[in-house]
Amino acid sequence: MNATYFIFFLAILTGTLIITHWAAKRGTTTHQYYSAAGNLTGFQNGMAIAGDYISAASFLGTTGAIALQGFDGFIYSIGFLVSYIPLLLAIAEPVRRLGMFTLGDVIETRFPGKHMRLTVSLCTLIITILYIIPQLVASGLLIHLLLGVDYTASVIIIGSLMTIYVVFGGMIATSWVQIVKTVLLMSGTFLLMVIALSRFNWSISRLLHEVSAASPFKEQFFYPGHLFADPVEAFSLSLTLVLGTAGLPHILIRFFTVQDTPAVRRSVVTATWIIGLFYVITLVLGFSAVALVGWDELYTVDTAGNIAALLLARELGGDFLTAFITAVAFSTILSVVTGLLIAATSSFSHDVYNHILRKGRATEREQLRVAKMTAATVGFTSILLSLKLEGFNVAILVSLVFVVSASTNLPILLLTFYWKRFNSIGVVSGTVAGLATSLLLVVTGPYVLNVIPLSNPGIIAIPSGFLGAAVGTLIAGKTTDDRHFQRFWFLSQTGKSLSKKANDKGGR
């Protein structure tokens, strides 16, 4: 075990546990536990969103993909960044105006009923657990590689830590862990980029020239076709990345942690700037890894390129800089996993236990107890599943998450907000169609059964979610009251009651 690595890991653990202890004293109500009582500013929430969104796959994986695949690797960066445009324009503000803690609150505002909350909650649980598992697998492999700790022990340690953060600190601890992670990530990657550029006398043209010379693709390194020979695959991946973010529950519930919709806009704009800057940095890091470490060396050590950033750090700063960047990657995993776990916890405790099982009569103490029990259960389940997936390609699960979210939550939210004829049958049919198609295409794809050649099934799965919702709605017939939809739509767009506005006009 490298002592420098261990010291940096210990510092991260100590800092995050202190934050959790501080937050535990403040998360004494459901409002504080689920949404930090809406007390975050737009800038703070934007930093937390960036910390929640930029996963280890984004940091390590994207840098490696750019280093090994050139232009095609940058597709991930573009997709992750552009995804915030539909989120800002069509989803974020209505979600904040209509919901309190979960997506179930949002859908139930238009379609009251237990089965609506249950449908949305089950989808949330599936997406979050599917996303937690590859994060735990990646963290187990990372700690095993760098600290020499057994893979099983590594997964148990990380899984236990994320559970502790959520059980005791709730959304308050989760938010501040994510904010601290964002500061560490941006400062660490910026430092690495500055040191790398200094090796080329701050000349971008010189960097690009040396990248061309070191890569086996030469000048073609900057052209598409190295990762995706079929343009349909590239388009399908881009579509999945752009639309998938708008359906990720752990991102959407972050809009409940601010007071109003202007703060929501500031949150998304702040997150977009941070994420945009981060992916520009990963572009430089990927190119620098090729030029300084060498393409052949990167490919020999790891054909997937997942440790390209760490190899670059070792080349530039030895063990100390490598340990710092590794600790940043470690904090990245912790912050993303805690965000996912709080989404699953709040969904089950608030939607299933309080509104379905207890019919809205659960006390604050009961809900907090169930929330903490849910966090422990989901954490334990995720750990068990991750222990069996050491040799599994985590890219399958990560891509599946974005496909599922874009095929289920996104159609439901968009059609709920903007289609007057949409009804509760459409919600269920759209969710089932999107979920079933996503799972079927991934299982029969080249990563598992290799029955169909499409490795990125979003181009089929996403339309199936919309189609299933539309077909279910049309078959069920018109079941939505026009006045109810008008009140709902006005509330979702303004945050004010239409009936109250009408009464005020009448009084004047």
C-alpha positions in Angstrom: 0.0 0.0 0.0 1.4 3.4 -1.0 1.5 5.7 2.0 0.9 8.8 0.0 -2.3 7.4 -1.5 -3.5 6.2 1.9 -3.0 9.7 3.4 -5.0 11.4 0.7 -7.8 8.8 1.0 -7.9 9.2 4.7 -8.1 13.0 4.4 -11.2 12.6 2.0 -12.9 10.2 4.4 -12.2 12.4 7.4 -13.6 15.5 5.7 -16.7 13.9 4.5 -17.5 12.2 7.8 -17.1 15.6 9.5 -19.6 17.1 7.1 -22.0 14.2 7.8 -21.7 14.7 11.6 -22.5 18.4 11.1 -25.4 17.7 8.8 -26.9 15.0 11.1 -27.7 17.7 13.7 -29.6 19.7 11.1 -31.6 16.9 9.3 -34.2 16.4 12.0 -37.3 16.9 9.8 -38.4 15.3 6.6 -38.1 18.6 4.8 -34.5 18.9 5.9 -33.7 15.2 5.3 -35.2 15.0 1.8 -34.4 18.5 0.3 -32.2 20.4 2.8 -35.3 22.5 3.6 -34.8 24.3 0.2 -32.1 26.4 1.8 -29.4 26.1 -0.8 -28.7 29.1 -3.1 -28.7 28.7 -6.8 -24.9 28.8 -7.0 -24.5 26.2 -4.2 -27.1 23.9 -5.8 -25.4 24.3 -9.2 -22.1 23.2 -7.7 -23.9 20.3 -6.1 -25.6 19.3 -9.4 -22.2 19.4 -11.1 -20.8 17.2 -8.3 -23.8 14.9 -8.6 -23.5 14.6 -12.3 -19.8 14.3 -13.0 -19.1 10.7 -12.1 -15.9 8.7 -12.1 -16.9 7.5 -15.6 -17.1 11.1 -16.7 -13.7 12.0 -15.3 -11.7 8.9 -15.9 -13.7 7.3 -18.7 -14.1 10.4 -20.9 -10.4 11.4 -20.5 -9.4 7.9 -21.6 -11.9 7.7 -24.4 -10.5 11.0 -25.8 -6.9 9.8 -25.4 -7.6 6.5 -27.2 -10.4 7.3 -29.7 -9.9 11.0 -30.4 -12.9 12.7 -31.9 -15.3 9.8 -31.0 -14.3 10.0 -27.4 -15.3 13.7 -27.3 -18.9 12.6 -28.2 -19.4 11.7 -24.6 -18.3 15.2 -23.5 -20.6 17.0 -25.9 -23.5 14.7 -25.1 -23.1 15.2 -21.3 -22.9 19.0 -21.7 -25.7 19.5 -24.2 -28.0 17.4 -22.1 -28.6 20.4 -19.8 -30.3 22.4 -22.6 -33.5 20.3 -22.7 -33.3 20.0 -18.9 -33.3 23.8 -18.5 -35.8 24.6 -21.2 -38.5 22.0 -20.6 -38.1 20.1 -17.3 -36.3 21.9 -14.5 -38.7 24.7 -13.6 -42.0 22.7 -13.9 -40.5 20.0 -11.6 -39.6 22.6 -9.0 -43.1 24.3 -9.1 -45.0 21.0 -8.9 -43.0 18.8 -6.6 -41.9 18.9 -3.0 -39.5 15.9 -2.5 -39.8 13.4 -5.4 -40.9 12.9 -9.0 -44.0 11.1 -7.6 -45.1 14.5 -6.2 -44.8 16.0 -9.7 -46.8 13.3 -11.5 -49.4 13.0 -8.8 -50.2 16.7 -9.0 -51.8 16.0 -12.4 -52.8 12.4 -12.0 -53.8 11.7 -8.4 -53.7 8.1 -7.3 -51.6 5.5 -5.5 -50.7 3.6 -8.7 -49.1 6.8 -10.1 -46.8 7.2 -7.2 -46.0 3.5 -7.2 -45.1 3.5 -10.9 -42.8 6.5 -10.6 -41.2 5.2 -7.4 -40.4 1.8 -8.8 -38.8 3.4 -11.9 -36.8 5.7 -9.6 -35.6 2.7 -7.6 -34.6 0.7 -10.7 -32.6 3.6 -12.2 -30.8 4.5 -9.0 -29.8 1.0 -8.2 -28.6 0.3 -11.7 -26.5 3.5 -11.5 -25.1 2.8 -8.0 -23.8 -0.7 -9.0 -21.3 0.4 -11.7 -20.1 3.2 -9.4 -19.4 0.7 -6.7 -17.7 -1.7 -9.1 -15.5 1.1 -10.4 -14.7 2.2 -6.9 -13.8 -1.3 -5.9 -11.5 -1.7 -8.9 -9.9 1.7 -8.3 -9.1 1.1 -4.6 -7.9 -2.4 -5.3 -5.6 -1.1 -8.0 -4.1 1.8 -6.1 -4.2 0.7 -2.5 -3.9 -3.0 -2.9 -7.1 -3.6 -0.9 -9.2 -6.6 -1.9 -12.0 -5.9 -4.4 -14.7 -7.2 -2.0 -13.4 -5.2 0.9 -13.2 -2.1 -1.3 -16.8 -2.4 -2.4 -18.0 -3.0 1.2 -16.0 0.0 2.4 -17.4 2.4 -0.2 -20.9 1.1 0.0 -20.9 1.4 3.8 -19.6 5.0 3.7 -22.3 6.1 1.2 -24.9 4.5 3.4 -23.6 6.3 6.5 -23.6 9.7 4.7 -27.3 9.3 3.7 -28.6 7.6 6.9 -27.2 10.2 9.2 -26.9 13.3 7.0 -29.6 13.1 4.4 -29.7 15.7 1.6 -27.8 18.3 3.7 -24.7 16.0 4.0 -25.2 14.8 0.4 -25.2 18.4 -1.0 -22.1 19.6 0.9 -20.2 16.4 0.0 -21.0 17.1 -3.6 -20.0 20.8 -3.3 -16.7 19.9 -1.8 -16.2 17.3 -4.5 -16.8 19.9 -7.2 -14.2 22.2 -5.7 -11.6 19.4 -5.4 -12.4 18.1 -8.9 -12.2 21.4 -10.7 -9.1 22.5 -8.8 -7.3 19.2 -9.3 -8.1 18.8 -13.0 -7.3 22.5 -13.7 -3.9 22.1 -11.9 -3.2 19.0 -14.0 -4.1 20.8 -17.2 -1.9 23.8 -16.4 1.1 21.6 -15.7 0.5 19.6 -18.9 0.2 22.7 -21.0 3.4 24.1 -19.5 5.2 21.1 -21.0 4.2 22.4 -24.5 5.2 26.0 -23.7 1.5 26.9 -23.6 1.1 26.2 -27.3 -2.0 24.4 -28.3 -0.8 23.9 -31.9 2.3 22.1 -30.5 0.2 19.9 -28.4 -2.0 18.9 -31.3 1.1 18.3 -33.5 2.6 15.9 -30.9 -0.7 14.2 -30.4 -0.8 13.4 -34.1 2.7 12.1 -34.1 2.1 9.9 -31.0 -1.2 8.4 -32.1 -1.4 5.5 -34.5 -4.2 7.3 -36.3 -1.9 10.3 -37.1 -3.9 13.3 -38.5 -7.1 11.1 -38.6 -7.1 11.2 -34.8 -9.2 14.3 -34.9 -11.8 12.8 -37.3 -14.7 10.5 -36.4 -14.8 6.8 -37.0 -12.3 5.3 -34.5 -14.9 4.2 -31.9 -18.1 4.1 -34.0 -17.7 2.8 -37.6 -21.5 3.0 -38.0 -22.8 6.6 -37.8 -26.1 5.2 -36.4 -24.3 4.0 -33.3 -22.8 7.5 -32.8 -26.1 9.2 -33.3 -27.9 6.7 -30.9 -25.3 7.3 -28.2 -25.5 11.1 -28.6 -29.3 10.9 -28.4 -29.2 8.8 -25.3 -26.7 11.1 -23.5 -28.5 14.3 -24.5 -32.0 13.1 -23.4 -31.0 10.8 -20.6 -30.0 13.5 -18.1 -33.4 15.0 -18.1 -34.9 11.8 -16.7 -32.3 11.0 -14.0 -34.1 11.2 -10.7 -31.0 12.1 -8.6 -30.5 15.2 -10.8 -34.2 16.2 -10.8 -34.7 16.1 -7.0 -31.9 18.6 -6.6 -34.3 21.3 -7.8 -36.2 20.8 -4.6 -33.3 22.0 -2.5 -33.7 25.7 -3.6 -36.5 28.1 -2.7 -37.8 29.2 -6.1 -37.6 28.9 -9.9 -35.1 31.8 -10.4 -32.8 29.7 -8.1 -33.5 26.7 -10.3 -32.4 28.6 -13.4 -29.2 29.8 -11.6 -28.6 26.2 -10.5 -28.7 24.8 -14.1 -26.7 27.7 -15.6 -24.0 27.3 -12.9 -23.9 23.6 -13.3 -23.7 24.0 -17.1 -20.7 26.4 -16.9 -18.9 24.1 -14.4 -19.6 21.0 -16.5 -18.7 22.8 -19.7 -15.3 23.9 -18.3 -14.7 20.5 -16.9 -15.1 18.8 -20.3 -12.8 21.3 -22.0 -10.3 20.3 -19.4 -10.8 16.6 -20.1 -10.2 17.3 -23.7 -6.8 18.8 -22.9 -6.0 16.0 -20.5 -6.8 13.4 -23.0 -4.6 14.9 -25.7 -1.8 15.5 -23.1 -2.0 11.8 -22.1 -1.4 10.8 -25.7 1.5 13.2 -26.2 3.3 12.7 -22.8 2.5 9.1 -21.8 2.2 7.7 -25.3 -0.8 6.0 -27.0 0.8 2.6 -27.0 1.5 2.8 -23.2 -2.0 3.9 -22.5 -3.5 1.1 -24.5 -1.1 -1.5 -23.1 -1.8 -0.6 -19.4 -5.6 -0.4 -19.9 -7.4 -1.0 -23.2 -10.4 0.9 -22.0 -8.3 4.0 -21.1 -9.9 4.3 -17.6 -6.6 5.2 -15.9 -5.3 7.6 -18.6 -5.7 10.6 -16.2 -3.8 8.8 -13.5 -1.0 7.8 -15.8 -0.8 11.5 -16.9 -0.7 12.6 -13.3 2.2 10.2 -12.6 4.1 11.5 -15.6 3.7 15.1 -14.6 4.0 14.9 -10.8 4.9 11.5 -9.6 3.2 9.8 -6.6 2.1 13.0 -4.9 0.1 14.3 -7.8 -1.2 10.9 -8.7 -2.4 10.4 -5.1 -4.2 13.8 -5.2 -6.0 13.0 -8.5 -6.9 9.5 -7.3 -8.4 11.1 -4.1 -10.4 13.4 -6.3 -11.7 10.4 -8.3 -12.5 8.7 -5.0 -14.5 11.8 -3.8 -16.3 11.8 -7.2 -17.5 8.3 -6.7 -18.7 9.1 -3.1 -20.6 12.2 -4.1 -22.4 10.5 -7.0 -23.4 7.4 -5.1 -24.7 9.4 -2.1 -26.9 11.5 -4.6 -28.3 8.3 -6.1 -29.0 6.8 -2.7 -30.8 9.8 -1.4 -33.0 9.7 -4.5 -34.0 6.1 -3.9 -34.5 6.7 -0.1 -36.8 9.7 -0.5 -38.8 8.0 -3.2 -39.6 4.9 -1.2 -40.1 6.6 2.2 -42.2 9.6 0.9 -44.1 8.0 -2.0 -44.5 4.3 -1.0 -44.5 4.3 2.7 -46.1 7.7 3.6 -48.6 8.1 0.7 -49.4 4.5 -0.3 -48.9 2.4 2.9 -49.8 5.0 5.5 -52.2 7.1 3.3 -50.3 10.3 4.1 -50.7 9.9 7.9 -47.1 8.9 8.7 -45.4 11.1 11.3 -42.1 12.9 10.8 -40.4 10.4 13.1 -41.8 7.4 11.2 -40.8 8.8 7.8 -37.3 9.5 9.0 -37.0 6.1 10.4 -38.2 4.4 7.2 -35.9 6.7 5.1 -32.9 5.6 7.1 -33.9 1.9 6.9 -34.4 2.3 3.2 -31.0 3.8 2.7 -29.4 0.9 4.6 -31.4 -1.6 2.6 -30.7 -0.1 -0.8 -27.0 0.3 0.1 -26.8 -3.3 1.3 -28.5 -4.6 -1.8 -26.3 -2.6 -4.1 -23.2 -3.9 -2.3 -24.3 -7.5 -2.7 -25.0 -7.1 -6.4 -21.7 -5.3 -7.0 -19.7 -8.1 -5.4 -20.8 -10.4 -8.1 -19.9 -8.1 -11.0 -16.2 -7.6 -10.7 -15.5 -8.9 -14.2 -18.6 -7.3 -15.7 -18.4 -4.5 -18.2 -19.6 -1.5 -16.2 -20.2 0.4 -19.4 -23.2 -1.7 -20.0 -24.9 -0.7 -16.8 -24.0 3.0 -17.2 -25.4 3.1 -20.8 -28.5 1.2 -19.6 -29.2 3.8 -17.0 -29.3 6.7 -19.5 -31.4 4.6 -21.9 -33.9 3.7 -19.2 -34.2 7.3 -17.9 -34.6 8.7 -21.4 -37.2 6.0 -22.2 -39.3 6.2 -19.1 -39.0 9.4 -16.9 -38.4 11.8 -19.8 -41.5 10.8 -21.9 -43.7 10.8 -18.8 -42.5 14.2 -17.6 -42.7 15.9 -21.0 -46.2 14.5 -21.9 -47.5 15.2 -18.4 -46.4 18.9 -18.7 -47.3 19.6 -22.3 -49.9 17.2 -23.7 -53.5 17.9 -22.6 -54.9 14.5 -23.6 -52.3 12.5 -21.8 -53.7 10.4 -19.0 -52.7 8.0 -16.2 -52.9 4.9 -18.5 -50.3 6.6 -20.7 -48.0 7.1 -17.7 -48.1 3.4 -16.9 -47.9 2.2 -20.5 -45.1 4.6 -21.4 -43.1 3.5 -18.3 -43.6 -0.2 -19.0 -42.8 0.1 -22.8 -39.6 2.2 -22.2 -38.3 0.0 -19.4 -39.1 -3.3 -21.2 -37.6 -2.2 -24.5 -34.4 -0.8 -22.8 -33.8 -4.0 -20.9 -34.5 -6.2 -23.9 -32.2 -4.4 -26.3 -29.4 -4.3 -23.8 -29.6 -8.0 -23.0 -29.8 -9.0 -26.6 -27.1 -6.5 -27.6 -23.4 -7.3 -28.4 -22.4 -6.9 -24.7 -24.5 -9.8 -23.5 -26.2 -12.2 -25.9 -25.0 -10.6 -29.1 -28.3 -11.3 -30.9 -28.5 -7.7 -32.4 -25.5 -5.6 -33.3 -26.8 -2.3 -31.8 -24.7 -1.5 -28.7 -26.4 1.8 -28.1 -30.1 1.1 -28.2 -31.4 4.6 -27.4 -32.4 5.2 -31.0 -35.1 2.5 -30.6 -35.8 2.5 -26.9 -36.4 6.2 -26.4 -39.1 6.4 -29.2 -40.7 3.3 -27.7 -41.3 5.1 -24.4 -43.0 8.0 -26.2 -44.9 5.6 -28.4 -46.1 3.4 -25.5 -47.3 6.5 -23.6 -49.2 7.8 -26.7 -50.8 4.4 -27.5 -51.9 3.8 -24.0 -53.4 7.3 -23.8 -55.3 6.9 -27.1 -56.6 3.5 -26.3 -57.8 4.6 -22.9 -59.7 7.5 -24.4 -60.1 11.0 -23.2 -60.0 10.9 -19.4 -58.4 14.3 -18.5 -60.6 17.2 -17.5 -59.9 20.3 -19.5 -60.2 22.6 -16.5 -57.9 20.5 -14.4 -55.3 20.5 -17.1 -55.5 24.3 -17.5 -55.0 24.7 -13.7 -52.2 22.2 -13.8 -50.5 23.7 -16.8 -50.7 27.3 -15.4 -49.3 26.1 -12.1 -46.4 24.3 -13.8 -45.5 27.3 -15.9 -46.0 30.1 -13.3 -46.1 28.5 -9.9 -49.4 30.2 -9.2 -53.0 29.0 -8.9 -55.2 29.8 -11.9 -58.3 29.9 -9.8 -56.8 32.4 -7.4 -55.7 34.6 -10.3 -59.2 34.5 -11.8 -60.7 35.4 -8.4 -58.3 38.4 -8.1 -59.4 39.6 -11.6 -63.0 39.2 -10.7 -62.5 41.2 -7.4 -61.0 44.1 -9.3 
